[in-house]
Protein backbone atom coordinates (compact mmCIF):
# COMPACT_ATOMS: atom_id res chain seq x y z
CA UNK A 1 0.00 0.00 0.00
CA UNK A 2 1.52 3.32 -0.99
CA UNK A 3 2.08 5.75 1.76
CA UNK A 4 0.71 9.27 1.37
CA UNK A 5 3.15 12.06 1.71
CA UNK A 6 2.65 14.29 4.71
CA UNK A 7 4.46 17.36 5.76
CA UNK A 8 6.63 17.41 8.86
CA UNK A 9 4.04 19.65 10.55
CA UNK A 10 1.26 17.15 9.84
CA UNK A 11 3.37 14.32 11.27
CA UNK A 12 4.06 16.35 14.42
CA UNK A 13 0.37 17.27 14.80
CA UNK A 14 -0.63 13.61 14.52
CA UNK A 15 2.10 12.48 16.91
CA UNK A 16 1.06 14.95 19.64
CA UNK A 17 -2.70 14.66 19.15
CA UNK A 18 -3.26 18.06 17.60
CA UNK A 19 -6.20 17.27 15.40
CA UNK A 20 -9.21 19.39 14.45
CA UNK A 21 -11.37 17.29 16.80
CA UNK A 22 -9.07 17.82 19.78
CA UNK A 23 -9.00 21.58 19.18
CA UNK A 24 -12.82 21.64 19.24
CA UNK A 25 -12.88 19.66 22.50
CA UNK A 26 -10.33 21.98 24.11
CA UNK A 27 -12.25 25.07 23.00
CA UNK A 28 -15.54 23.57 24.29
CA UNK A 29 -13.96 22.71 27.65
CA UNK A 30 -12.56 26.22 27.99
CA UNK A 31 -15.96 27.77 27.25
CA UNK A 32 -17.71 25.47 29.76
CA UNK A 33 -15.07 26.24 32.42
CA UNK A 34 -15.45 29.98 31.79
CA UNK A 35 -19.24 29.80 32.12
CA UNK A 36 -18.97 27.77 35.35
CA UNK A 37 -16.47 30.26 36.77
CA UNK A 38 -18.73 33.21 35.83
CA UNK A 39 -21.76 31.58 37.50
CA UNK A 40 -19.84 30.77 40.70
CA UNK A 41 -18.25 34.23 40.85
CA UNK A 42 -21.62 35.95 40.33
CA UNK A 43 -23.23 33.82 43.04
CA UNK A 44 -20.38 34.65 45.43
CA UNK A 45 -20.69 38.39 44.79
CA UNK A 46 -24.47 38.32 45.28
CA UNK A 47 -24.18 36.23 48.44
CA UNK A 48 -21.45 38.47 49.90
CA UNK A 49 -23.31 41.66 49.04
CA UNK A 50 -26.68 40.63 50.39
CA UNK A 51 -25.77 38.62 53.47
CA UNK A 52 -24.64 39.91 56.82
CA UNK A 53 -25.45 43.10 58.59
CA UNK A 54 -25.38 46.50 56.98
CA UNK A 55 -24.12 48.25 60.08
CA UNK A 56 -20.64 49.69 59.88
CA UNK A 57 -18.41 49.47 62.91
CA UNK A 58 -15.12 51.30 63.23
CA UNK A 59 -12.73 51.53 66.16
CA UNK A 60 -9.72 53.72 66.71
CA UNK A 61 -7.05 53.51 69.37
CA UNK A 62 -6.61 56.86 71.13
CA UNK A 63 -3.89 55.82 73.57
CA UNK A 64 -3.37 54.88 77.18
CA UNK A 65 -2.50 56.61 80.45
CA UNK A 66 -2.11 56.19 84.21
CA UNK A 67 0.12 53.16 83.91
CA UNK A 68 0.86 51.52 87.25
CA UNK A 69 2.25 48.10 88.05
CA UNK A 70 -1.27 46.68 88.33
CA UNK A 71 -3.47 48.78 86.00
CA UNK A 72 -3.69 50.89 82.86
CA UNK A 73 -6.33 53.24 81.42
CA UNK A 74 -7.13 52.53 77.76
CA UNK A 75 -8.79 55.20 75.62
CA UNK A 76 -10.52 54.36 72.33
CA UNK A 77 -13.19 55.57 69.96
CA UNK A 78 -16.12 53.60 68.50
CA UNK A 79 -18.13 54.72 65.46
CA UNK A 80 -21.36 52.86 64.74
CA UNK A 81 -24.90 53.68 63.64
CA UNK A 82 -26.88 55.37 66.43
CA UNK A 83 -28.92 52.94 68.51
CA UNK A 84 -26.51 50.02 67.95
CA UNK A 85 -25.14 47.99 70.84
CA UNK A 86 -21.43 47.09 70.60
CA UNK A 87 -19.07 44.78 72.48
CA UNK A 88 -15.32 45.43 72.62
CA UNK A 89 -12.36 43.45 73.91
CA UNK A 90 -9.66 45.69 75.41
CA UNK A 91 -6.14 44.45 76.11
CA UNK A 92 -2.99 45.51 77.90
CA UNK A 93 0.42 44.29 76.69
CA UNK A 94 3.81 44.01 78.36
CA UNK A 95 7.13 44.90 76.75
CA UNK A 96 7.35 41.52 74.96
CA UNK A 97 3.80 41.98 73.60
CA UNK A 98 2.30 39.40 75.93
CA UNK A 99 -1.24 40.03 77.13
CA UNK A 100 -1.18 41.06 80.79
CA UNK A 101 -4.72 42.47 81.00
CA UNK A 102 -7.96 41.76 79.15
CA UNK A 103 -11.54 42.92 79.48
CA UNK A 104 -14.71 42.62 77.39
CA UNK A 105 -16.80 45.78 77.60
CA UNK A 106 -20.48 46.01 76.61
CA UNK A 107 -21.28 49.45 75.14
CA UNK A 108 -24.97 50.38 75.29
CA UNK A 109 -26.78 51.99 72.34
CA UNK A 110 -26.50 55.78 72.09
CA UNK A 111 -27.78 58.60 69.92
CA UNK A 112 -24.30 59.64 68.76
CA UNK A 113 -22.46 57.89 65.94
CA UNK A 114 -18.96 58.33 67.41
CA UNK A 115 -18.17 57.96 71.10
CA UNK A 116 -14.95 57.96 73.13
CA UNK A 117 -14.42 55.53 76.00
CA UNK A 118 -11.84 55.12 78.76
CA UNK A 119 -11.61 51.77 80.53
CA UNK A 120 -9.29 50.80 83.39
CA UNK A 121 -7.74 47.36 83.04
CA UNK A 122 -6.21 45.45 85.91
CA UNK A 123 -2.94 43.88 84.84
CA UNK A 124 -0.95 40.86 85.98
CA UNK A 125 2.31 42.82 85.58
CA UNK A 126 3.51 46.20 84.35
CA UNK A 127 1.89 47.07 81.01
CA UNK A 128 3.62 49.18 78.38
CA UNK A 129 0.56 49.71 76.15
CA UNK A 130 -3.18 49.28 76.11
CA UNK A 131 -5.50 49.19 73.13
CA UNK A 132 -8.79 47.84 71.81
CA UNK A 133 -8.28 44.34 70.47
CA UNK A 134 -11.55 44.00 68.55
CA UNK A 135 -15.13 45.27 68.62
CA UNK A 136 -18.19 43.45 67.28
CA UNK A 137 -21.95 43.68 67.06
CA UNK A 138 -23.64 41.23 69.46
Number of C-alpha atoms within 10 A of each C-alpha: 3 4 5 6 8 8 9 9 9 12 13 11 13 11 10 8 12 13 12 9 10 11 12 11 11 11 12 12 12 12 12 12 12 12 12 12 12 12 11 12 12 12 12 11 10 11 11 10 11 9 8 8 8 9 10 11 16 12 19 13 15 15 15 19 15 10 18 14 13 14 21 25 19 24 20 19 16 19 17 20 16 13 12 19 15 18 15 19 15 22 24 30 21 17 10 8 11 11 17 21 22 19 16 14 13 15 16 10 14 14 10 12 14 15 14 13 11 14 17 19 21 20 21 16 16 19 26 18 20 30 21 24 15 13 19 14 15 9
